[in-house]
Every structure is written in C-alpha cells, then in structure tokens.
Amino acid sequence: MDVINNLWNVILSGLANFDFFDVVDIVVVTVFFYYVLLAIRGTRAVQIVQGLFALLVVWGLALLFDLKTLSYILSAFLVSTLVGLPVVFQPELRRTLMRLGQQGLLHNTALVRLEKEELDHLVEEISFACFNLSLTNYGALIVLERETGLQEVIESGQLVRSIISAKLLQTIFHPKTPLHDGAVVIRGKALEAAACYLPLTDSVIDTRFGTRHRAAIGISEQSDAVVVVVSEETGEMRIASEGRFSAPMQEEEQLRAALNKILTSDQQKNRVSTVREKIGLRWAANAKMGKLFGFESTAESQEKAFDDSGVDG
C-alpha cells in the first residue's frame, strides 16, 4: 500500500509542475515512436521490440517492489541489449535514415525528370515485356531506381546502358541467355545493368515466394526502388515497394496502371517541389530589387510571381 501511495504522490507532484514544454516534449516523443513503429512494421524487429517491452515491464515492477537482485540482473541485461540494438536493427535503421535523407534537396533523380511521354513509353515497354514473359512463365526482376542511388547494385552486374525496349527485356530474361539470372536496373530512361545481385530480405514472407521475390522485397526495404517481379512458376506479376508486394496481376493493363500510379505521383511531387523553389527564388529576387530601388515588394508582385510559375489555383 505504501508503494502505491508513493507512486501516486510522485504522479501528483509531476502534474503540479506540468507546463507547455512538457506537452511539446510528449508530442515529439509520441511522433518519434510512431514513426519507429512504422519503420519496423512487418519485419522481424516487431517480435524483438515486444520481447524488450516485456522485459522493461518486469524491470519496472522489480524496481517498484524493490526486488534488488532481479532489478540488478535485468538492468545489466538491458544495458548490454541496448549496445547490440544497432546491429540487430541495422536494416530498419538504414531504411529510416534513408527516408529522412530523402526529405533533403538532392532528390531530383533521372526518373522524376522524365517527360510524360518518356515515362509513358517506359511504362509501356516494361508492361508489355513483363506480360509476354508471364505468358511463357519466364521469370523477371526489374528494378526502377528512384531517389535512393543504386550504384552499388549496378556495379554488381553487367553494364548495359541501353535504351529500354520490350524486346531487349524479353531477350535478357530468356532462360538461355547469360544475363537472365539476376535483376536489371533502370535509371531514368536507360537500362543501366543486367544480372545484378540484390540483397535478400530477412523478413518473414510467404513460403510460396522464392529467391527472386525475396530479392525484390530486400531491395525495396533498403531503398525506395520500385521492383517489378514476374514469377516463373505461376506467371504472376507483382510490384514490390517499401518492403511490400502488390496484389498479383495477370494482365498487361493492370501492371501498366499500377506503375503509372506510382511513377506519376513521383513526378507530381517533383513538379510541386520545383515550382515552390522557383516561386521562392522569384520572391527573393523581387524583394532584393525592391530594396535596391527603395520600395518594398507588394502582394500583387508576389501573386504575379505565383501565377507566372504555371501552378493552377
């Protein structure tokens, strides 16, 4: 009873000193843990976190009820565990840091710089090739580089650096060609390399998926690449992105629509970002000229700069 009373007194004294910055602190910590849970969702790290949480609860109870031996053992164990966490969670940490880095300024990659006609042609050729490969049950693994650079993956294979065509993709993935075993990497509108090695996922996935599918999930976990995979057993086509598979697809139109949805959203985000940068530069230039000639830039000049940028209201 004394323990509960002491705990209640501690809570009341903490609430008495509660202020606005404590609210901010709680919100920031909550958001942080929310994104940590998002990063590890669907991976083996979930079970590890659950185990650590159980140990923390037991350790807290041991401290609460003054169980000195148990609390000492758990304290030593948890300290050693914290040292090893970066090694255990290396894939998840890498993916989280990579996503944070994508919020920076250096993200205007070759794929998002493509014109709409070029993007449509790229999607058309990939979809047509994958559909034909699926009809003959020939496996395929096509990686589309987005914001995360895949130079290491490219260097692991055979450099090609060719214009993309459905015939070229079908030739590469024909079982009797020397480049069929591995992945092709597409950067912008060029097929950079073939027979590339991809990292296999450590996550638990459906047992019916083989090495090709594990490689597709693996590279999508470690980068933001979009991966098209064709099963040589069933002929099903799937897209892997952010460590997850899409629903299986059998028709060319389904794959084309799915790729267009993903890649078009990239171009839209890039267009908005580019327009904002242009608007910011225009406003800064107007303000500088205004100060130079002794007047302030007005709201009308800022509105005109926004209209000239080409963004619809």
Wavefront OBJ file of the C-alpha trace (Angstrom):
o trace
v 0.000 0.000 0.000
v 2.887 2.345 0.799
v 4.352 1.675 -2.658
v 1.092 2.693 -4.359
v 0.837 5.814 -2.206
v 4.396 6.807 -3.048
v 3.728 6.261 -6.751
v 0.579 8.395 -6.555
v 2.488 11.179 -4.806
v 5.137 11.137 -7.497
v 2.451 11.421 -10.205
v 0.739 14.331 -8.405
v 3.994 16.206 -7.903
v 4.817 15.746 -11.588
v 1.428 17.092 -12.659
v 1.867 20.104 -10.417
v 4.965 21.152 -12.426
v 3.391 20.343 -15.817
v 3.735 23.153 -18.410
v 3.527 23.815 -22.153
v 7.011 22.487 -22.924
v 6.118 19.190 -21.295
v 3.227 18.899 -23.754
v 5.601 19.588 -26.652
v 8.018 17.012 -25.260
v 5.294 14.360 -25.069
v 4.056 15.093 -28.585
v 7.559 14.893 -30.073
v 8.314 11.610 -28.303
v 4.959 10.183 -29.387
v 5.571 11.103 -33.028
v 9.087 9.664 -32.819
v 7.884 6.300 -31.532
v 5.043 6.307 -34.067
v 7.496 6.550 -36.959
v 9.773 3.967 -35.369
v 6.856 1.529 -35.245
v 6.014 2.349 -38.875
v 9.612 1.610 -39.876
v 9.676 -1.815 -38.221
v 6.109 -2.853 -39.058
v 6.020 -6.189 -40.841
v 9.648 -7.040 -40.009
v 11.301 -9.378 -37.544
v 12.061 -6.360 -35.363
v 8.453 -6.353 -34.139
v 8.958 -9.537 -32.141
v 12.218 -8.205 -30.713
v 10.534 -4.974 -29.620
v 7.728 -6.948 -27.978
v 10.276 -9.000 -26.044
v 12.152 -5.883 -24.934
v 8.917 -4.243 -23.842
v 8.056 -7.282 -21.719
v 11.492 -7.109 -20.084
v 11.049 -3.384 -19.392
v 7.710 -4.063 -17.700
v 9.264 -6.746 -15.500
v 12.200 -4.444 -14.710
v 9.811 -1.639 -13.761
v 7.880 -3.952 -11.458
v 11.134 -5.140 -9.895
v 12.123 -1.537 -9.144
v 8.626 -0.733 -7.882
v 8.582 -3.592 -5.402
v 12.286 -3.211 -4.523
v 13.365 -6.628 -5.848
v 17.064 -5.780 -5.810
v 18.532 -8.956 -7.289
v 16.062 -9.166 -10.169
v 16.322 -5.448 -10.933
v 20.142 -5.659 -10.950
v 20.137 -8.628 -13.369
v 17.603 -7.008 -15.681
v 19.450 -3.672 -15.591
v 22.698 -5.318 -16.675
v 20.905 -7.315 -19.369
v 19.094 -4.283 -20.774
v 22.309 -2.228 -20.917
v 24.055 -4.940 -22.915
v 20.979 -5.262 -25.135
v 20.976 -1.542 -25.918
v 24.578 -1.821 -27.113
v 23.594 -4.569 -29.560
v 20.397 -2.945 -30.837
v 22.083 -1.029 -33.707
v 23.393 -4.335 -35.041
v 20.079 -6.141 -34.656
v 18.061 -3.310 -36.201
v 20.604 -2.426 -38.899
v 18.195 -2.898 -41.866
v 15.437 -0.889 -40.183
v 17.818 1.888 -39.120
v 19.240 2.096 -42.622
v 15.786 2.355 -44.153
v 14.661 5.020 -41.660
v 17.771 7.162 -42.164
v 17.422 6.773 -45.914
v 13.851 8.098 -45.782
v 14.962 11.031 -43.662
v 17.644 11.822 -46.221
v 15.058 11.801 -48.992
v 13.469 14.884 -47.456
v 16.536 16.923 -48.386
v 17.275 18.942 -51.500
v 19.241 16.414 -53.549
v 16.400 14.179 -54.665
v 15.753 15.242 -58.274
v 16.616 11.927 -59.914
v 16.620 10.863 -63.540
v 13.287 9.072 -63.260
v 11.296 12.065 -61.983
v 12.907 14.322 -64.605
v 11.388 12.320 -67.450
v 8.785 13.991 -69.600
v 5.302 12.487 -69.542
v 5.757 10.945 -72.999
v 9.053 9.371 -71.946
v 7.516 7.991 -68.758
v 4.551 6.579 -70.681
v 6.949 4.897 -73.121
v 8.988 3.438 -70.234
v 5.902 2.012 -68.527
v 4.556 0.694 -71.845
v 7.746 -1.207 -72.682
v 8.107 -2.695 -69.185
v 4.453 -3.731 -69.011
v 4.479 -5.308 -72.469
v 7.709 -7.209 -71.778
v 6.548 -8.486 -68.386
v 3.200 -9.590 -69.813
v 4.903 -11.586 -72.581
v 7.334 -13.104 -70.093
v 4.453 -14.098 -67.814
v 2.709 -15.894 -70.704
v 5.739 -18.156 -71.133
v 6.431 -18.409 -67.375
v 9.845 -16.801 -67.718
v 10.952 -15.110 -64.501
v 11.944 -11.444 -64.454
v 13.244 -8.937 -61.918
v 13.205 -5.258 -62.946
v 14.361 -2.536 -60.542
v 13.451 1.100 -61.179
v 15.768 3.492 -59.357
v 14.010 6.421 -57.702
v 15.533 8.768 -55.099
v 17.925 6.269 -53.494
v 21.005 5.649 -55.626
v 21.652 2.038 -56.638
v 25.188 2.400 -57.974
v 26.472 -0.491 -55.838
v 23.775 -2.768 -57.237
v 24.554 -1.634 -60.782
v 28.262 -2.335 -60.328
v 27.482 -5.875 -59.142
v 26.110 -6.780 -62.580
v 26.940 -6.350 -66.253
v 26.791 -2.784 -67.532
v 24.418 -2.376 -70.485
v 23.426 1.324 -70.655
v 20.905 0.872 -73.415
v 17.610 2.440 -74.396
v 14.788 0.411 -72.877
v 12.650 -1.732 -75.123
v 10.336 -4.669 -74.550
v 12.364 -6.840 -76.920
v 15.568 -6.128 -75.007
v 13.955 -7.039 -71.669
v 12.462 -10.220 -73.088
v 15.833 -11.188 -74.546
v 17.674 -10.580 -71.274
v 15.258 -12.711 -69.237
v 15.098 -15.585 -71.683
v 16.381 -18.643 -69.752
v 19.019 -19.449 -72.370
v 20.747 -16.052 -72.231
v 23.720 -15.469 -69.885
v 22.197 -12.342 -68.312
v 18.839 -13.793 -67.258
v 19.982 -14.798 -63.766
v 19.696 -11.614 -61.724
v 17.985 -8.240 -61.894
v 18.080 -5.395 -64.373
v 18.336 -1.843 -63.051
v 16.649 1.038 -64.848
v 17.861 4.580 -64.234
v 15.755 7.221 -65.918
v 15.006 6.022 -69.451
v 18.094 3.819 -69.700
v 18.648 0.198 -68.803
v 21.875 0.566 -66.835
v 22.831 -3.016 -65.993
v 21.692 -6.636 -66.048
v 22.485 -9.758 -63.997
v 22.695 -7.608 -60.851
v 22.739 -9.066 -57.353
v 20.114 -7.838 -54.909
v 20.077 -8.202 -51.107
v 17.654 -10.813 -49.822
v 15.121 -9.825 -47.206
v 15.362 -11.127 -43.655
v 11.654 -10.513 -43.101
v 9.202 -13.375 -42.902
v 7.334 -13.646 -46.223
v 5.008 -16.191 -47.767
v 6.705 -19.566 -48.207
v 5.497 -19.812 -51.811
v 7.815 -16.954 -52.753
v 11.283 -17.924 -53.907
v 14.652 -16.175 -54.115
v 13.531 -13.772 -56.835
v 10.688 -12.469 -54.673
v 12.893 -12.298 -51.573
v 15.369 -10.205 -53.557
v 12.573 -7.885 -54.723
v 11.432 -7.290 -51.151
v 15.046 -6.958 -49.970
v 15.975 -4.096 -52.316
v 12.644 -2.350 -51.690
v 13.350 -2.481 -47.941
v 16.806 -0.976 -48.301
v 15.830 1.660 -50.867
v 12.773 3.377 -52.309
v 13.105 1.473 -55.593
v 10.059 0.101 -57.383
v 10.574 -3.524 -58.363
v 8.580 -5.491 -60.926
v 8.848 -9.245 -60.483
v 7.444 -11.994 -62.712
v 7.097 -15.461 -61.235
v 8.462 -18.285 -63.371
v 6.185 -20.761 -61.568
v 2.800 -19.039 -61.836
v 3.453 -16.237 -64.341
v 2.020 -13.726 -61.868
v 3.323 -10.164 -61.979
v 3.786 -8.171 -58.778
v 5.228 -4.826 -57.745
v 7.416 -4.589 -54.641
v 7.670 -1.226 -52.912
v 8.617 -0.231 -49.348
v 9.046 -3.863 -48.353
v 5.591 -4.989 -49.502
v 4.101 -6.741 -52.501
v 1.142 -5.580 -54.516
v -1.690 -7.936 -55.373
v -0.831 -10.406 -58.154
v -1.537 -9.215 -61.690
v -2.186 -11.254 -64.804
v -2.960 -8.577 -67.394
v -0.711 -6.009 -69.050
v -3.219 -3.220 -68.352
v -3.144 -3.944 -64.607
v 0.639 -3.642 -64.444
v 0.632 -0.514 -66.591
v -1.956 1.179 -64.375
v -0.092 0.250 -61.170
v 3.253 1.544 -62.465
v 1.674 4.728 -63.770
v 0.075 5.381 -60.399
v 3.395 5.067 -58.534
v 5.663 6.847 -61.002
v 3.227 9.631 -61.862
v 2.901 10.514 -58.181
v 6.707 10.894 -58.093
v 6.597 13.337 -60.997
v 3.788 15.328 -59.396
v 5.729 15.658 -56.137
v 8.825 16.728 -58.061
v 6.830 19.287 -60.065
v 5.356 20.825 -56.913
v 8.812 20.956 -55.296
v 10.356 22.561 -58.385
v 7.591 25.168 -58.641
v 7.956 26.066 -54.972
v 11.685 26.570 -55.450
v 11.044 28.821 -58.462
v 8.455 30.833 -56.538
v 10.849 31.248 -53.618
v 13.626 32.445 -55.918
v 11.233 34.819 -57.710
v 10.010 36.321 -54.429
v 13.566 36.685 -53.163
v 14.584 38.436 -56.381
v 11.591 40.793 -56.176
v 12.398 41.675 -52.584
v 16.051 42.301 -53.438
v 15.146 44.559 -56.372
v 12.603 46.390 -54.213
v 15.203 47.178 -51.602
v 17.686 48.200 -54.292
v 15.292 50.783 -55.742
v 13.895 51.874 -52.407
v 10.469 50.187 -52.326
v 9.035 47.033 -50.812
v 7.750 44.178 -52.994
v 3.978 44.186 -52.853
v 1.427 41.409 -52.524
v 0.493 41.954 -56.212
v 4.043 41.214 -57.364
v 4.104 38.054 -55.275
v 0.763 36.956 -56.721
v 2.060 37.615 -60.234
v 5.167 35.534 -59.488
v 2.913 32.716 -58.339
v 0.731 32.965 -61.468
v 3.757 33.061 -63.766
v 5.012 29.818 -62.263
v 2.264 27.922 -64.054
v 0.586 26.430 -60.985
v -3.178 26.243 -61.167
v -5.086 27.834 -58.301
l 1 2 3 4 5 6 7 8 9 10 11 12 13 14 15 16 17 18 19 20 21 22 23 24 25 26 27 28 29 30 31 32 33 34 35 36 37 38 39 40 41 42 43 44 45 46 47 48 49 50 51 52 53 54 55 56 57 58 59 60 61 62 63 64 65 66 67 68 69 70 71 72 73 74 75 76 77 78 79 80 81 82 83 84 85 86 87 88 89 90 91 92 93 94 95 96 97 98 99 100 101 102 103 104 105 106 107 108 109 110 111 112 113 114 115 116 117 118 119 120 121 122 123 124 125 126 127 128 129 130 131 132 133 134 135 136 137 138 139 140 141 142 143 144 145 146 147 148 149 150 151 152 153 154 155 156 157 158 159 160 161 162 163 164 165 166 167 168 169 170 171 172 173 174 175 176 177 178 179 180 181 182 183 184 185 186 187 188 189 190 191 192 193 194 195 196 197 198 199 200 201 202 203 204 205 206 207 208 209 210 211 212 213 214 215 216 217 218 219 220 221 222 223 224 225 226 227 228 229 230 231 232 233 234 235 236 237 238 239 240 241 242 243 244 245 246 247 248 249 250 251 252 253 254 255 256 257 258 259 260 261 262 263 264 265 266 267 268 269 270 271 272 273 274 275 276 277 278 279 280 281 282 283 284 285 286 287 288 289 290 291 292 293 294 295 296 297 298 299 300 301 302 303 304 305 306 307 308 309 310 311 312 313
